[in-house]
Amino acid sequence: MLKAKILLIEDNPLQAKQTQVVVGSAGYEVILAENGGTGFRLAKTQPIDLVLLDVVLPDFSGAQICQWLKRDEATRSIPVIMLTSKGSVEDKVAGLQIGADDYVPKPFSDKELLARIQACLRTKMREDELRGANDQLENQLMDVRQRAITDAGTGLYNRRHFFELLDKEFSRAKRFNESLSCLMLDIDHFKEVNDTFGHPMGDRVLSEIAGILKQSVRLIEVAARYGGEEFVLLLPKTSPREAVKPATRILESVSSLRFQGFPPDRIITISIGISGLPDPVIASKDDLVQCADFALYKAKKAGRNRIELSNGEELSKGKV
């Protein structure tokens, strides 16, 4: 078992020596700092388990050092025992109010000092255990939340989370009269891939295309699996015409993919439909998605492996 490491901040050489002997004889490792500044730096850079802090120091007061220790993220969990010849009730209360965990007046009993050190270390150990359990729980909750919004097959956002983000982005675009584009993507002849080469190959195709989409979107953009072999992108502050450029890059990147087990002439392609704001016909987020879906249908009908833009007229004509 590792020895607890105790930092002693004490400027009086005789008092420091006596305390080192007492604490060291109990099996603790003692590190000495002769002033507050050095002590504070050691507390931030060394794995300190407890601080014994003299109230009167040559550079800073013990109260200042205690406050710094308790305010700093790296040292706030280290217990601090104040050591001082000022033993009035008011002095003890003042020490505890600035964040000290205990207060031992000088001259102190060796047994009392060691007992207080043990008590503080026991409390710290329990707090460390609780903190560790809490961190583990938070990590588990983060993992659960991430899985709840992620499509397991591709690592992209799932459809449900896409619509949650779409709701926010559409409202913001309408409120501030900003551009917003929605891209619907579908893998051409994907059923043939599954039927001819098997579902594991189909999963590989989905995963590779998802990887291209991840690399293609900026931090403010959204890529999600819409369902089956369909994907959807949401590009804030991007008009449909501006969205053609990244859509073209995606189209070309997908067609350049090659898969072991495919014939040399077998190429994977996608079709893309784009809708977006501003468009006076598109009044809701559902309109935005429907128009992108209709544009995708036009791309499929026109021969696939291409991009088509929605003009919004499909809604008024009742074709969606």
C-alpha atoms as a printed R data frame, in Angstrom:
    type eleno elety resid chain resno       x       y       z
1   ATOM     1    CA   MET     A     1   0.000   0.000   0.000
2   ATOM     2    CA   LEU     A     2   1.367   3.417  -0.962
3   ATOM     3    CA   LYS     A     3   2.223   5.852   1.779
4   ATOM     4    CA   ALA     A     4   0.013   8.907   2.067
5   ATOM     5    CA   LYS     A     5   1.941  11.961   0.945
6   ATOM     6    CA   ILE     A     6   1.643  14.922   3.309
7   ATOM     7    CA   LEU     A     7   2.747  18.441   2.452
8   ATOM     8    CA   LEU     A     8   4.009  20.432   5.447
9   ATOM     9    CA   ILE     A     9   4.105  24.202   4.881
10  ATOM    10    CA   GLU     A    10   6.087  25.535   7.811
11  ATOM    11    CA   ASP     A    11   8.808  28.249   7.942
12  ATOM    12    CA   ASN     A    12  10.053  27.549  11.470
13  ATOM    13    CA   PRO     A    13  12.954  25.051  11.080
14  ATOM    14    CA   LEU     A    14  12.608  23.604  14.597
15  ATOM    15    CA   GLN     A    15   8.846  23.223  14.373
16  ATOM    16    CA   ALA     A    16   9.162  21.775  10.876
17  ATOM    17    CA   LYS     A    17  11.709  19.190  12.042
18  ATOM    18    CA   GLN     A    18   9.595  18.110  15.002
19  ATOM    19    CA   THR     A    19   6.451  17.769  12.868
20  ATOM    20    CA   GLN     A    20   8.340  15.817  10.193
21  ATOM    21    CA   VAL     A    21   9.572  13.354  12.797
22  ATOM    22    CA   VAL     A    22   6.134  12.862  14.343
23  ATOM    23    CA   VAL     A    23   4.310  12.486  11.019
24  ATOM    24    CA   GLY     A    24   7.080  10.496   9.354
25  ATOM    25    CA   SER     A    25   7.268   8.022  12.247
26  ATOM    26    CA   ALA     A    26   3.591   7.207  11.642
27  ATOM    27    CA   GLY     A    27   4.462   5.942   8.148
28  ATOM    28    CA   TYR     A    28   3.594   9.014   6.095
29  ATOM    29    CA   GLU     A    29   5.814  10.584   3.458
30  ATOM    30    CA   VAL     A    30   6.412  14.231   4.330
31  ATOM    31    CA   ILE     A    31   7.312  16.955   1.835
32  ATOM    32    CA   LEU     A    32   8.459  20.261   3.342
33  ATOM    33    CA   ALA     A    33   7.804  23.731   1.941
34  ATOM    34    CA   GLU     A    34   9.313  26.675   3.807
35  ATOM    35    CA   ASN     A    35   6.900  29.299   2.446
36  ATOM    36    CA   GLY     A    36   3.368  29.549   1.098
37  ATOM    37    CA   GLY     A    37   4.217  30.114  -2.548
38  ATOM    38    CA   THR     A    38   6.395  27.025  -2.753
39  ATOM    39    CA   GLY     A    39   3.803  25.005  -0.876
40  ATOM    40    CA   PHE     A    40   1.037  26.020  -3.247
41  ATOM    41    CA   ARG     A    41   3.134  25.068  -6.307
42  ATOM    42    CA   LEU     A    42   3.971  21.687  -4.775
43  ATOM    43    CA   ALA     A    43   0.306  21.031  -4.024
44  ATOM    44    CA   LYS     A    44  -0.529  21.660  -7.699
45  ATOM    45    CA   THR     A    45   2.280  19.526  -9.114
46  ATOM    46    CA   GLN     A    46   2.640  16.652  -6.622
47  ATOM    47    CA   PRO     A    47   0.121  13.924  -5.712
48  ATOM    48    CA   ILE     A    48  -0.504  15.393  -2.256
49  ATOM    49    CA   ASP     A    49  -2.980  13.634   0.058
50  ATOM    50    CA   LEU     A    50  -3.094  16.207   2.866
51  ATOM    51    CA   VAL     A    51  -1.656  19.634   3.721
52  ATOM    52    CA   LEU     A    52  -0.425  20.720   7.159
53  ATOM    53    CA   LEU     A    53  -0.437  24.502   6.897
54  ATOM    54    CA   ASP     A    54   1.092  26.987   9.323
55  ATOM    55    CA   VAL     A    55  -0.979  30.136   9.650
56  ATOM    56    CA   VAL     A    56   1.978  32.530   9.854
57  ATOM    57    CA   LEU     A    57   4.338  32.349   6.841
58  ATOM    58    CA   PRO     A    58   7.011  34.721   5.488
59  ATOM    59    CA   ASP     A    59   5.407  35.458   2.110
60  ATOM    60    CA   PHE     A    60   1.660  34.836   2.272
61  ATOM    61    CA   SER     A    61  -0.624  34.136   5.179
62  ATOM    62    CA   GLY     A    62  -1.815  30.602   5.784
63  ATOM    63    CA   ALA     A    63  -5.363  31.883   5.250
64  ATOM    64    CA   GLN     A    64  -4.462  33.069   1.734
65  ATOM    65    CA   ILE     A    65  -2.811  29.754   0.864
66  ATOM    66    CA   CYS     A    66  -5.805  27.825   2.182
67  ATOM    67    CA   GLN     A    67  -8.172  29.909   0.084
68  ATOM    68    CA   TRP     A    68  -6.048  29.363  -3.038
69  ATOM    69    CA   LEU     A    69  -5.944  25.636  -2.430
70  ATOM    70    CA   LYS     A    70  -9.711  25.409  -2.025
71  ATOM    71    CA   ARG     A    71 -10.439  27.548  -5.081
72  ATOM    72    CA   ASP     A    72  -8.102  25.757  -7.472
73  ATOM    73    CA   GLU     A    73  -9.602  22.830  -9.391
74  ATOM    74    CA   ALA     A    74  -6.402  20.805  -9.024
75  ATOM    75    CA   THR     A    75  -6.155  21.145  -5.216
76  ATOM    76    CA   ARG     A    76  -9.642  21.804  -3.840
77  ATOM    77    CA   SER     A    77 -10.163  18.176  -2.791
78  ATOM    78    CA   ILE     A    78  -6.958  18.040  -0.709
79  ATOM    79    CA   PRO     A    79  -7.758  18.273   3.022
80  ATOM    80    CA   VAL     A    80  -6.028  21.131   4.853
81  ATOM    81    CA   ILE     A    81  -5.211  21.139   8.568
82  ATOM    82    CA   MET     A    82  -4.248  24.578   9.886
83  ATOM    83    CA   LEU     A    83  -1.457  24.708  12.498
84  ATOM    84    CA   THR     A    84  -1.163  27.817  14.659
85  ATOM    85    CA   SER     A    85  -0.360  29.134  18.099
86  ATOM    86    CA   LYS     A    86  -3.609  31.125  17.900
87  ATOM    87    CA   GLY     A    87  -6.022  28.780  19.584
88  ATOM    88    CA   SER     A    88  -9.029  30.911  20.445
89  ATOM    89    CA   VAL     A    89 -12.505  29.854  19.362
90  ATOM    90    CA   GLU     A    90 -12.642  32.849  17.023
91  ATOM    91    CA   ASP     A    91  -9.377  31.793  15.351
92  ATOM    92    CA   LYS     A    92 -10.627  28.245  14.876
93  ATOM    93    CA   VAL     A    93 -13.932  29.431  13.416
94  ATOM    94    CA   ALA     A    94 -12.102  31.815  11.066
95  ATOM    95    CA   GLY     A    95  -9.838  29.004   9.859
96  ATOM    96    CA   LEU     A    96 -12.739  26.659   9.172
97  ATOM    97    CA   GLN     A    97 -14.703  29.399   7.416
98  ATOM    98    CA   ILE     A    98 -11.969  29.954   4.828
99  ATOM    99    CA   GLY     A    99 -12.102  26.274   3.884
100 ATOM   100    CA   ALA     A   100  -9.756  24.457   6.275
101 ATOM   101    CA   ASP     A   101 -10.833  20.907   7.095
102 ATOM   102    CA   ASP     A   102  -9.422  21.010  10.614
103 ATOM   103    CA   TYR     A   103  -7.597  23.348  12.963
104 ATOM   104    CA   VAL     A   104  -4.897  22.237  15.430
105 ATOM   105    CA   PRO     A   105  -3.459  24.790  17.888
106 ATOM   106    CA   LYS     A   106   0.238  24.723  18.839
107 ATOM   107    CA   PRO     A   107   1.773  23.212  20.807
108 ATOM   108    CA   PHE     A   108  -0.125  20.105  19.748
109 ATOM   109    CA   SER     A   109  -0.210  16.607  21.114
110 ATOM   110    CA   ASP     A   110   1.492  14.149  18.763
111 ATOM   111    CA   LYS     A   111  -1.361  11.683  19.225
112 ATOM   112    CA   GLU     A   112  -3.993  14.336  18.565
113 ATOM   113    CA   LEU     A   113  -2.267  15.546  15.404
114 ATOM   114    CA   LEU     A   114  -1.945  11.999  14.039
115 ATOM   115    CA   ALA     A   115  -5.552  11.228  14.932
116 ATOM   116    CA   ARG     A   116  -6.752  14.328  13.068
117 ATOM   117    CA   ILE     A   117  -4.577  13.446  10.076
118 ATOM   118    CA   GLN     A   118  -6.064   9.935  10.017
119 ATOM   119    CA   ALA     A   119  -9.593  11.322  10.262
120 ATOM   120    CA   CYS     A   120  -9.030  13.732   7.381
121 ATOM   121    CA   LEU     A   121  -7.463  11.015   5.232
122 ATOM   122    CA   ARG     A   122 -10.382   8.666   5.921
123 ATOM   123    CA   THR     A   123 -12.815  11.382   4.859
124 ATOM   124    CA   LYS     A   124 -10.752  12.098   1.744
125 ATOM   125    CA   MET     A   125 -10.674   8.413   0.846
126 ATOM   126    CA   ARG     A   126 -14.468   8.195   1.081
127 ATOM   127    CA   GLU     A   127 -14.863  11.376  -0.955
128 ATOM   128    CA   ASP     A   128 -12.441  10.058  -3.592
129 ATOM   129    CA   GLU     A   129 -14.419   6.827  -3.804
130 ATOM   130    CA   LEU     A   130 -17.682   8.736  -4.181
131 ATOM   131    CA   ARG     A   131 -16.115  11.034  -6.751
132 ATOM   132    CA   GLY     A   132 -14.823   8.059  -8.706
133 ATOM   133    CA   ALA     A   133 -18.214   6.343  -8.591
134 ATOM   134    CA   ASN     A   134 -19.899   9.575  -9.660
135 ATOM   135    CA   ASP     A   135 -17.476  10.006 -12.583
136 ATOM   136    CA   GLN     A   136 -18.131   6.425 -13.637
137 ATOM   137    CA   LEU     A   137 -21.880   7.005 -13.466
138 ATOM   138    CA   GLU     A   138 -21.596  10.211 -15.488
139 ATOM   139    CA   ASN     A   139 -19.555   8.385 -18.143
140 ATOM   140    CA   GLN     A   140 -22.174   5.648 -18.278
141 ATOM   141    CA   LEU     A   141 -24.954   8.213 -18.630
142 ATOM   142    CA   MET     A   142 -23.045   9.977 -21.410
143 ATOM   143    CA   ASP     A   143 -22.626   6.642 -23.155
144 ATOM   144    CA   VAL     A   144 -26.343   5.901 -22.831
145 ATOM   145    CA   ARG     A   145 -27.257   9.359 -24.169
146 ATOM   146    CA   GLN     A   146 -24.848   8.958 -27.084
147 ATOM   147    CA   ARG     A   147 -26.231   5.548 -27.988
148 ATOM   148    CA   ALA     A   148 -29.769   6.935 -27.791
149 ATOM   149    CA   ILE     A   149 -29.030   9.456 -30.572
150 ATOM   150    CA   THR     A   150 -26.696   7.309 -32.693
151 ATOM   151    CA   ASP     A   151 -27.432   4.822 -35.429
152 ATOM   152    CA   ALA     A   152 -25.630   1.634 -34.404
153 ATOM   153    CA   GLY     A   153 -24.887   0.521 -37.966
154 ATOM   154    CA   THR     A   154 -23.178   3.694 -39.196
155 ATOM   155    CA   GLY     A   155 -22.235   5.819 -36.189
156 ATOM   156    CA   LEU     A   156 -24.218   8.743 -37.589
157 ATOM   157    CA   TYR     A   157 -27.110  10.400 -35.787
158 ATOM   158    CA   ASN     A   158 -30.316   8.392 -35.935
159 ATOM   159    CA   ARG     A   159 -33.565   9.592 -37.512
160 ATOM   160    CA   ARG     A   160 -35.184  10.606 -34.236
161 ATOM   161    CA   HIS     A   161 -32.291  12.848 -33.237
162 ATOM   162    CA   PHE     A   162 -32.141  14.307 -36.738
163 ATOM   163    CA   PHE     A   163 -35.687  15.579 -36.366
164 ATOM   164    CA   GLU     A   164 -34.849  17.020 -32.947
165 ATOM   165    CA   LEU     A   165 -31.969  18.996 -34.479
166 ATOM   166    CA   LEU     A   166 -34.044  19.899 -37.528
167 ATOM   167    CA   ASP     A   167 -36.695  21.442 -35.291
168 ATOM   168    CA   LYS     A   168 -34.116  23.774 -33.727
169 ATOM   169    CA   GLU     A   169 -32.325  24.661 -36.964
170 ATOM   170    CA   PHE     A   170 -35.517  25.264 -38.930
171 ATOM   171    CA   SER     A   171 -36.921  27.554 -36.231
172 ATOM   172    CA   ARG     A   172 -33.672  29.508 -36.074
173 ATOM   173    CA   ALA     A   173 -33.426  29.853 -39.869
174 ATOM   174    CA   LYS     A   174 -36.992  31.146 -40.067
175 ATOM   175    CA   ARG     A   175 -36.539  33.525 -37.130
176 ATOM   176    CA   PHE     A   176 -33.355  35.115 -38.473
177 ATOM   177    CA   ASN     A   177 -34.162  34.695 -42.173
178 ATOM   178    CA   GLU     A   178 -31.103  32.483 -42.705
179 ATOM   179    CA   SER     A   179 -30.383  29.862 -45.334
180 ATOM   180    CA   LEU     A   180 -30.814  26.191 -44.498
181 ATOM   181    CA   SER     A   181 -30.403  23.199 -46.802
182 ATOM   182    CA   CYS     A   182 -31.629  19.635 -46.446
183 ATOM   183    CA   LEU     A   183 -29.989  16.874 -48.517
184 ATOM   184    CA   MET     A   184 -31.607  13.472 -48.929
185 ATOM   185    CA   LEU     A   185 -29.222  10.757 -50.162
186 ATOM   186    CA   ASP     A   186 -30.079   7.253 -51.318
187 ATOM   187    CA   ILE     A   187 -27.746   4.455 -52.417
188 ATOM   188    CA   ASP     A   188 -28.575   3.413 -55.966
189 ATOM   189    CA   HIS     A   189 -29.537  -0.240 -56.485
190 ATOM   190    CA   PHE     A   190 -28.693  -1.093 -52.900
191 ATOM   191    CA   LYS     A   191 -31.069  -4.058 -52.866
192 ATOM   192    CA   GLU     A   192 -28.967  -5.638 -55.612
193 ATOM   193    CA   VAL     A   193 -25.877  -5.299 -53.422
194 ATOM   194    CA   ASN     A   194 -27.557  -7.202 -50.594
195 ATOM   195    CA   ASP     A   195 -29.099  -9.804 -52.884
196 ATOM   196    CA   THR     A   196 -25.922 -10.414 -54.918
197 ATOM   197    CA   PHE     A   197 -23.115  -9.984 -52.405
198 ATOM   198    CA   GLY     A   198 -24.881 -10.519 -49.082
199 ATOM   199    CA   HIS     A   199 -25.898  -8.296 -46.192
200 ATOM   200    CA   PRO     A   200 -22.399  -8.126 -44.656
201 ATOM   201    CA   MET     A   201 -21.213  -6.463 -47.877
202 ATOM   202    CA   GLY     A   202 -24.227  -4.169 -47.720
203 ATOM   203    CA   ASP     A   203 -23.254  -3.199 -44.178
204 ATOM   204    CA   ARG     A   204 -19.725  -2.389 -45.397
205 ATOM   205    CA   VAL     A   205 -21.131  -0.141 -48.107
206 ATOM   206    CA   LEU     A   206 -23.312   1.687 -45.566
207 ATOM   207    CA   SER     A   207 -20.357   2.111 -43.203
208 ATOM   208    CA   GLU     A   208 -18.034   3.470 -45.911
209 ATOM   209    CA   ILE     A   209 -20.593   5.995 -47.144
210 ATOM   210    CA   ALA     A   210 -21.293   7.053 -43.539
211 ATOM   211    CA   GLY     A   211 -17.553   7.663 -43.168
212 ATOM   212    CA   ILE     A   212 -17.575   9.943 -46.204
213 ATOM   213    CA   LEU     A   213 -20.497  11.897 -44.769
214 ATOM   214    CA   LYS     A   214 -18.738  12.311 -41.426
215 ATOM   215    CA   GLN     A   215 -15.680  13.728 -43.157
216 ATOM   216    CA   SER     A   216 -17.789  16.006 -45.342
217 ATOM   217    CA   VAL     A   217 -19.772  17.883 -42.692
218 ATOM   218    CA   ARG     A   218 -18.642  20.858 -40.645
219 ATOM   219    CA   LEU     A   219 -19.169  21.082 -36.888
220 ATOM   220    CA   ILE     A   220 -22.391  23.055 -37.314
221 ATOM   221    CA   GLU     A   221 -23.799  20.561 -39.841
222 ATOM   222    CA   VAL     A   222 -25.737  17.356 -39.259
223 ATOM   223    CA   ALA     A   223 -25.376  13.933 -40.870
224 ATOM   224    CA   ALA     A   224 -27.848  11.184 -40.036
225 ATOM   225    CA   ARG     A   225 -29.102   7.848 -41.259
226 ATOM   226    CA   TYR     A   226 -32.684   8.399 -42.329
227 ATOM   227    CA   GLY     A   227 -33.541   4.729 -42.704
228 ATOM   228    CA   GLY     A   228 -32.443   1.708 -44.727
229 ATOM   229    CA   GLU     A   229 -30.063   2.957 -47.426
230 ATOM   230    CA   GLU     A   230 -31.140   6.606 -47.052
231 ATOM   231    CA   PHE     A   231 -29.119   9.349 -45.385
232 ATOM   232    CA   VAL     A   232 -29.903  12.978 -44.672
233 ATOM   233    CA   LEU     A   233 -27.729  16.065 -44.217
234 ATOM   234    CA   LEU     A   234 -28.681  19.385 -42.690
235 ATOM   235    CA   LEU     A   235 -26.533  22.372 -43.644
236 ATOM   236    CA   PRO     A   236 -27.274  25.565 -41.663
237 ATOM   237    CA   LYS     A   237 -26.461  28.923 -43.267
238 ATOM   238    CA   THR     A   238 -26.188  27.222 -46.658
239 ATOM   239    CA   SER     A   239 -28.559  27.846 -49.553
240 ATOM   240    CA   PRO     A   240 -29.607  24.978 -51.841
241 ATOM   241    CA   ARG     A   241 -27.395  26.340 -54.623
242 ATOM   242    CA   GLU     A   242 -24.444  26.517 -52.227
243 ATOM   243    CA   ALA     A   243 -25.206  22.967 -51.067
244 ATOM   244    CA   VAL     A   244 -24.600  21.627 -54.586
245 ATOM   245    CA   LYS     A   245 -20.819  21.930 -54.132
246 ATOM   246    CA   PRO     A   246 -20.492  19.674 -51.030
247 ATOM   247    CA   ALA     A   247 -23.141  17.360 -52.521
248 ATOM   248    CA   THR     A   248 -21.023  16.972 -55.651
249 ATOM   249    CA   ARG     A   249 -17.946  16.121 -53.565
250 ATOM   250    CA   ILE     A   250 -19.931  13.455 -51.728
251 ATOM   251    CA   LEU     A   251 -21.282  12.064 -54.990
252 ATOM   252    CA   GLU     A   252 -17.772  11.786 -56.444
253 ATOM   253    CA   SER     A   253 -16.275  10.331 -53.260
254 ATOM   254    CA   VAL     A   254 -18.887   7.580 -53.135
255 ATOM   255    CA   SER     A   255 -18.445   6.644 -56.789
256 ATOM   256    CA   SER     A   256 -14.680   6.340 -56.215
257 ATOM   257    CA   LEU     A   257 -15.141   3.690 -53.499
258 ATOM   258    CA   ARG     A   258 -13.919   0.208 -54.317
259 ATOM   259    CA   PHE     A   259 -14.846  -2.947 -52.425
260 ATOM   260    CA   GLN     A   260 -12.992  -6.226 -52.328
261 ATOM   261    CA   GLY     A   261 -15.342  -8.882 -53.663
262 ATOM   262    CA   PHE     A   262 -16.982  -6.587 -56.222
263 ATOM   263    CA   PRO     A   263 -16.342  -7.039 -59.957
264 ATOM   264    CA   PRO     A   264 -13.991  -4.334 -61.340
265 ATOM   265    CA   ASP     A   265 -16.854  -2.625 -63.167
266 ATOM   266    CA   ARG     A   266 -19.208  -2.621 -60.152
267 ATOM   267    CA   ILE     A   267 -19.473   0.954 -58.844
268 ATOM   268    CA   ILE     A   268 -21.533   2.214 -55.937
269 ATOM   269    CA   THR     A   269 -23.378   5.440 -56.653
270 ATOM   270    CA   ILE     A   270 -25.873   7.623 -54.816
271 ATOM   271    CA   SER     A   271 -28.611  10.034 -55.751
272 ATOM   272    CA   ILE     A   272 -29.144  13.310 -53.894
273 ATOM   273    CA   GLY     A   273 -32.141  15.607 -53.559
274 ATOM   274    CA   ILE     A   274 -31.758  19.122 -52.133
275 ATOM   275    CA   SER     A   275 -34.311  21.507 -50.676
276 ATOM   276    CA   GLY     A   276 -33.845  24.565 -48.549
277 ATOM   277    CA   LEU     A   277 -34.593  28.005 -47.257
278 ATOM   278    CA   PRO     A   278 -35.315  30.684 -48.165
279 ATOM   279    CA   ASP     A   279 -38.344  29.371 -50.022
280 ATOM   280    CA   PRO     A   280 -41.784  30.950 -49.556
281 ATOM   281    CA   VAL     A   281 -43.504  27.619 -50.219
282 ATOM   282    CA   ILE     A   282 -41.681  25.777 -47.411
283 ATOM   283    CA   ALA     A   283 -43.518  26.658 -44.217
284 ATOM   284    CA   SER     A   284 -42.505  23.822 -41.902
285 ATOM   285    CA   LYS     A   285 -39.682  21.407 -41.239
286 ATOM   286    CA   ASP     A   286 -41.818  18.627 -42.695
287 ATOM   287    CA   ASP     A   287 -42.133  20.654 -45.906
288 ATOM   288    CA   LEU     A   288 -38.346  20.945 -46.029
289 ATOM   289    CA   VAL     A   289 -37.871  17.179 -45.748
290 ATOM   290    CA   GLN     A   290 -40.682  16.410 -48.189
291 ATOM   291    CA   CYS     A   291 -39.220  18.704 -50.828
292 ATOM   292    CA   ALA     A   292 -35.782  17.117 -50.438
293 ATOM   293    CA   ASP     A   293 -37.389  13.694 -50.740
294 ATOM   294    CA   PHE     A   294 -39.222  14.722 -53.896
295 ATOM   295    CA   ALA     A   295 -35.978  16.110 -55.372
296 ATOM   296    CA   LEU     A   296 -34.374  12.739 -54.578
297 ATOM   297    CA   TYR     A   297 -37.202  11.026 -56.455
298 ATOM   298    CA   LYS     A   298 -36.492  13.268 -59.451
299 ATOM   299    CA   ALA     A   299 -32.787  12.308 -59.323
300 ATOM   300    CA   LYS     A   300 -33.705   8.628 -59.291
301 ATOM   301    CA   LYS     A   301 -36.159   9.047 -62.143
302 ATOM   302    CA   ALA     A   302 -33.615  11.000 -64.207
303 ATOM   303    CA   GLY     A   303 -31.112   8.123 -64.164
304 ATOM   304    CA   ARG     A   304 -29.515   8.082 -60.684
305 ATOM   305    CA   ASN     A   305 -25.968   9.088 -59.688
306 ATOM   306    CA   ARG     A   306 -26.982  12.726 -59.851
307 ATOM   307    CA   ILE     A   307 -28.169  15.743 -57.867
308 ATOM   308    CA   GLU     A   308 -31.533  17.434 -58.192
309 ATOM   309    CA   LEU     A   309 -32.840  20.577 -56.508
310 ATOM   310    CA   SER     A   310 -36.383  21.101 -55.339
311 ATOM   311    CA   ASN     A   311 -38.119  24.289 -56.438
312 ATOM   312    CA   GLY     A   312 -40.801  24.010 -53.758
313 ATOM   313    CA   GLU     A   313 -43.584  23.827 -56.282
314 ATOM   314    CA   GLU     A   314 -44.174  20.136 -55.498
315 ATOM   315    CA   LEU     A   315 -45.954  21.097 -52.282
316 ATOM   316    CA   SER     A   316 -48.407  23.462 -53.937
317 ATOM   317    CA   LYS     A   317 -49.101  20.921 -56.691
318 ATOM   318    CA   GLY     A   318 -49.778  18.206 -54.128
319 ATOM   319    CA   LYS     A   319 -47.163  15.826 -55.508
320 ATOM   320    CA   VAL     A   320 -45.528  15.116 -52.174
